[in-house]
Amino acid sequence: MSADKSKPNADVASMSYEQARDELAKVVSQLEQGAVSLEDSMNLWERGEALAKQCEDWLSGARKRLDAALANKKSAE
């Protein structure tokens, strides 16, 4: 995961949507397999939460840009 122990998921903020989505899928798969310790499961869960938030932030930003583009198109008509 991240080398910074004080913020183990700090690297997530710099990920693209696709990177975060792909890693989130891997985290979910690992959790579903159930082959990790409780502590590792908790760390994976926290990382998954951070990854999901990053994806939501990207999608929210994209939605705002789309809404703005549509509003500009309407006002130009």
C-alpha distances in whole Angstrom, upper triangle without the diagonal:
4,7,9,10,12,10,7,7,10,8,10,13,14,13,16,17,17,14,13,15,14,11,12,15,13,11,15,16,14,15,19,19,19,18,15,16,17,14,11,13,13,10,9,13,11,9,12,14,12,12,16,17,16,18,20,21,21,24,25,26,27,29,31,31,33,35,36,37,39,41,42,43,45,47,48,50
4,5,7,10,8,5,6,7,7,9,12,12,13,16,18,18,15,14,17,17,13,15,18,16,14,18,19,17,19,22,22,22,21,18,19,19,16,14,16,15,11,12,15,13,10,13,15,13,13,17,17,16,18,21,20,21,24,25,25,27,29,30,31,33,35,36,37,39,40,41,43,45,46,47,49
4,6,9,9,7,9,9,9,12,14,15,16,19,21,22,18,18,21,20,17,19,21,19,18,22,23,20,22,25,25,25,23,20,20,21,17,16,18,18,14,15,18,16,14,17,18,16,17,20,20,19,22,24,24,24,27,29,28,30,33,33,34,36,38,38,40,42,43,44,46,48,49,50,52
4,6,6,6,8,8,9,12,13,14,16,20,22,23,19,18,22,22,18,20,23,21,19,23,24,22,23,26,27,26,25,22,21,21,18,17,19,17,14,16,18,15,14,17,18,15,17,20,19,18,22,24,23,24,27,28,27,29,32,32,33,35,37,37,39,41,42,43,45,47,48,49,51
4,5,5,9,9,11,14,16,17,18,22,24,25,21,20,23,23,19,20,23,21,19,22,24,21,21,25,26,24,23,20,19,19,15,14,17,15,12,14,16,14,13,17,17,15,17,20,20,20,23,25,24,25,28,29,29,31,33,34,35,37,39,39,41,43,44,45,47,49,50,51,54
4,6,9,9,12,14,15,17,19,22,24,25,22,20,24,24,21,21,24,23,21,23,26,23,23,27,28,26,26,22,21,20,16,17,18,16,13,16,17,14,14,17,17,15,17,20,19,19,22,24,23,25,27,28,28,30,32,32,34,36,37,38,40,42,43,43,46,48,48,50,52
4,6,5,9,10,11,13,15,19,20,22,19,17,20,21,18,18,21,20,18,21,23,21,21,25,26,25,25,21,21,20,16,16,17,15,12,14,15,11,11,14,14,11,14,17,15,15,19,20,19,21,24,24,24,27,29,29,30,33,34,34,36,38,39,40,42,44,45,46,49
4,6,8,9,11,13,14,18,19,20,17,15,18,18,15,15,18,17,15,18,20,18,18,22,22,21,21,18,18,17,14,13,14,12,9,11,12,9,8,12,12,10,12,15,15,15,18,19,19,20,23,24,24,27,29,29,30,33,34,35,37,39,40,41,43,44,45,47,49
4,5,6,8,10,11,14,15,17,14,11,15,15,12,12,16,15,13,16,18,17,17,20,22,21,22,19,19,18,15,14,15,13,10,10,11,8,6,9,10,7,9,12,11,11,14,16,15,17,19,20,21,23,25,26,27,29,30,31,33,35,36,37,39,41,42,43,45
4,5,6,8,10,14,15,17,14,12,16,17,14,15,18,18,16,19,22,20,21,24,25,25,25,22,23,22,19,17,18,16,13,14,15,12,10,13,12,9,10,14,12,11,14,16,15,16,19,20,20,22,24,25,25,28,30,30,32,34,35,36,38,40,40,42,44
4,5,6,7,11,13,14,11,10,14,14,12,13,17,16,15,18,20,20,20,23,25,25,25,22,23,23,20,18,19,18,14,14,16,13,10,13,13,10,10,13,13,11,13,16,15,15,18,20,19,21,24,24,25,27,29,29,30,33,34,35,37,39,40,41,43
4,5,5,9,10,12,9,7,11,12,10,11,14,14,13,16,18,18,18,21,23,23,24,22,23,22,20,18,18,17,14,13,14,11,8,10,10,7,6,10,9,7,10,12,11,12,15,16,16,18,20,21,22,24,26,27,28,30,31,32,34,36,37,38,41
4,6,8,10,13,11,9,13,15,13,13,17,18,17,19,22,22,22,25,27,27,28,25,26,25,23,21,21,20,17,16,16,14,11,13,12,8,8,11,9,7,10,12,10,10,14,15,14,16,19,19,19,22,24,24,25,28,29,30,32,34,34,36,38
4,7,10,12,10,9,13,14,13,15,18,18,18,20,23,23,24,26,28,28,29,27,28,28,25,23,23,22,19,18,19,17,14,15,15,12,11,13,12,9,11,14,12,11,15,16,15,16,19,20,19,22,24,24,25,28,29,29,31,34,34,35,38
4,6,8,6,6,9,11,10,11,14,15,15,18,20,20,21,23,25,26,27,25,27,26,24,22,22,21,18,17,18,16,13,13,14,11,9,11,11,8,9,12,11,10,13,15,14,15,18,19,19,21,23,24,25,27,29,29,31,33,34,35,37
4,5,5,6,9,10,11,12,14,16,16,18,20,21,22,24,26,28,28,27,29,29,27,25,24,24,21,19,20,18,15,15,16,13,10,12,12,8,8,11,10,8,11,13,12,12,16,17,16,18,21,21,22,24,26,26,28,30,31,32,34
4,6,5,6,9,10,10,12,14,15,16,18,20,21,22,24,26,27,26,28,28,27,24,23,23,21,18,18,18,15,14,14,12,9,10,10,7,5,9,9,6,8,11,11,10,13,15,15,16,19,20,20,22,25,25,26,29,30,31,33
4,5,5,6,8,10,11,12,14,15,17,19,20,21,23,25,26,25,28,28,27,24,23,23,21,18,19,19,16,14,16,14,11,11,13,10,8,12,12,10,11,14,14,13,16,18,18,19,22,23,23,24,27,28,28,31,33,33,35
4,6,5,6,8,10,11,12,14,16,17,18,20,21,23,24,23,25,26,24,21,21,21,19,16,17,17,13,12,14,12,9,11,13,10,9,13,13,11,13,16,16,16,19,21,21,22,24,26,26,28,30,31,31,34,36,36,38
4,6,5,6,9,10,10,12,14,15,16,18,20,21,22,21,23,23,22,19,18,18,16,13,14,13,10,9,11,9,5,7,9,7,6,10,11,10,12,14,15,15,18,20,20,21,24,25,25,27,29,30,31,33,35,36,38
4,6,5,6,9,10,11,12,14,15,16,19,20,22,21,24,23,23,20,19,19,17,14,14,15,12,10,11,11,7,7,10,9,6,10,12,10,11,14,15,15,17,20,20,20,23,25,25,26,29,30,31,33,35,36,37
4,5,5,7,9,10,11,13,15,16,17,19,20,20,22,23,22,19,18,19,17,14,15,16,13,11,14,13,9,11,13,12,10,14,15,14,15,18,19,18,20,23,23,24,26,28,28,29,32,33,34,36,38,38,40
4,5,5,6,9,10,11,12,14,15,17,18,17,19,20,19,16,15,16,14,11,12,13,9,8,11,11,8,10,13,11,11,14,16,15,16,19,20,20,22,25,25,26,28,30,30,32,34,35,36,38,40,41,42
4,5,5,6,9,10,11,12,14,16,17,16,19,18,18,15,14,14,13,9,10,11,8,6,9,9,6,7,10,10,9,12,14,14,15,17,19,19,21,23,24,25,27,29,30,31,33,34,35,37,39,40,42
4,5,5,6,9,10,11,12,15,16,16,19,19,19,16,15,16,15,11,12,14,11,9,12,13,10,10,14,13,12,14,17,16,17,20,21,21,22,25,26,26,28,30,31,32,34,36,36,38,40,41,42
4,5,5,6,9,10,11,13,14,13,17,17,17,14,13,15,13,10,12,14,11,9,13,14,11,12,16,15,14,17,19,19,20,23,24,24,26,28,29,29,32,34,34,35,37,39,39,41,43,44,46
4,5,5,6,9,10,11,12,11,14,14,14,11,9,11,10,6,8,10,8,6,10,11,9,11,14,14,14,16,19,19,20,22,24,24,26,28,29,30,32,34,35,36,38,39,40,42,44,45,46
4,5,5,6,9,10,12,12,15,15,15,13,10,12,12,8,8,11,10,7,10,13,11,11,14,15,14,16,19,19,20,22,24,24,25,28,29,30,31,34,34,35,37,39,40,41,43,45,46
4,5,5,6,9,10,11,15,15,17,13,11,14,14,10,11,14,13,11,14,16,14,14,18,18,17,19,22,22,22,25,27,27,28,31,32,32,34,36,37,38,40,42,42,44,46,47,48
4,5,5,7,7,8,11,12,13,10,9,12,11,8,10,13,12,11,14,16,14,15,19,19,19,21,24,24,24,27,29,29,30,33,34,34,36,39,39,40,42,44,45,46,48,50,51
4,5,5,8,8,10,10,12,9,6,9,10,7,8,11,11,10,13,15,14,15,18,19,19,20,23,24,24,26,29,29,30,32,34,34,36,38,39,40,42,44,45,46,48,50,51
4,5,8,10,13,13,15,13,10,13,14,11,11,15,15,12,15,18,17,16,20,21,20,22,25,25,25,27,30,30,31,33,35,35,36,39,40,40,43,45,45,46,49,50,51
4,5,8,11,13,15,13,11,14,15,12,13,17,16,15,18,20,19,19,23,24,23,25,28,28,28,31,33,33,34,37,38,38,40,42,43,43,46,48,48,49,52,53,54
4,6,8,9,12,10,8,12,13,11,12,16,16,15,17,20,19,20,23,24,24,26,28,29,29,32,34,34,35,38,39,39,41,44,44,45,47,49,50,51,53,55,56
4,7,9,12,10,9,13,14,12,14,17,17,16,19,21,21,22,25,26,26,28,30,31,31,34,36,36,37,40,41,42,43,46,46,47,49,51,52,53,56,57,58
4,7,8,6,6,10,10,9,12,14,14,15,17,19,19,20,23,24,25,27,29,30,31,33,34,35,37,39,40,41,43,45,46,47,49,50,51,53,55,56,58
4,5,5,6,9,10,10,12,14,15,16,18,20,21,22,24,25,26,28,30,31,32,34,36,37,38,40,42,43,44,46,47,49,50,52,53,55,56,58,59
4,5,5,6,9,10,10,12,14,15,16,18,20,21,23,24,25,27,28,30,31,32,35,36,37,39,41,42,43,45,46,47,49,51,52,53,55,57,58
4,5,5,6,9,10,11,12,14,15,17,18,20,21,23,24,26,27,29,30,32,33,35,36,38,39,41,42,44,45,47,48,50,51,52,54,56,57
4,5,5,6,8,10,10,12,14,15,16,18,20,21,22,24,26,27,28,30,31,33,34,36,37,39,40,42,43,45,46,48,49,51,52,54,55
4,5,5,6,9,10,10,12,14,15,16,18,20,21,22,24,26,27,28,30,31,32,34,36,37,38,40,42,43,44,46,47,49,50,52,54
4,5,5,6,9,10,11,12,14,15,17,18,20,21,23,24,26,27,29,30,31,33,35,36,37,39,41,42,43,45,46,48,49,51,53
4,5,5,6,9,10,11,12,14,15,17,18,20,21,23,24,26,27,29,30,32,33,35,36,38,39,41,42,44,45,47,48,50,52
4,5,5,6,9,10,10,12,14,15,16,18,20,21,22,24,26,27,28,30,31,33,34,36,37,39,40,42,43,45,46,48,49
4,5,5,6,9,10,10,12,14,15,16,18,20,21,22,24,26,27,28,30,31,32,34,36,37,38,40,42,43,45,46,48
4,5,5,6,9,10,11,13,14,15,17,19,20,21,23,25,26,27,29,30,31,33,35,36,37,39,41,42,43,45,47
4,5,5,6,9,10,11,12,14,15,17,18,20,21,23,24,26,27,29,30,32,33,35,36,38,39,41,42,44,45
4,5,5,6,9,10,10,12,14,15,16,18,20,21,22,24,26,27,28,30,32,33,34,36,37,39,40,42,44
4,5,5,6,9,10,10,12,14,15,16,18,20,21,22,24,26,27,28,30,31,33,34,36,37,39,40,42
4,5,5,6,9,10,11,12,14,15,17,18,20,21,23,24,26,27,29,30,31,33,35,36,37,39,41
4,5,5,6,9,10,11,12,14,15,17,18,20,21,23,24,26,27,29,30,32,33,35,36,38,40
4,5,5,6,9,10,11,12,14,15,16,18,20,21,22,24,26,27,28,30,31,33,34,36,38
4,5,5,6,9,10,10,12,14,15,16,18,20,21,22,24,25,27,28,30,31,33,34,36
4,5,5,6,9,10,11,12,14,15,17,18,20,21,23,24,26,27,29,30,32,33,35
4,5,5,6,9,10,11,12,14,15,16,18,20,21,22,24,26,27,29,30,32,33
4,5,5,6,8,10,10,12,14,15,16,18,20,21,22,24,26,27,28,30,32
4,5,5,6,9,10,11,12,14,15,16,18,20,21,23,24,26,27,29,31
4,5,5,6,9,10,11,12,14,15,17,18,20,21,23,24,26,27,29
4,5,5,6,9,10,10,12,14,15,16,18,20,21,22,24,26,27
4,5,5,6,9,10,10,12,14,15,16,18,20,21,23,24,26
4,5,5,6,9,10,11,12,14,15,17,18,20,21,23,25
4,5,5,6,9,10,11,12,14,15,17,18,20,21,23
4,5,5,6,9,10,10,12,14,15,16,18,20,21
4,5,5,6,9,10,10,12,14,15,16,18,20
4,5,5,6,9,10,11,12,14,15,16,19
4,5,5,6,9,10,11,12,14,15,17
4,5,5,6,9,10,11,12,14,16
4,5,5,6,9,10,11,12,14
4,5,5,6,9,10,11,13
4,5,5,6,9,10,11
4,5,5,6,9,10
4,5,5,6,9
4,6,5,6
4,5,5
4,5
4
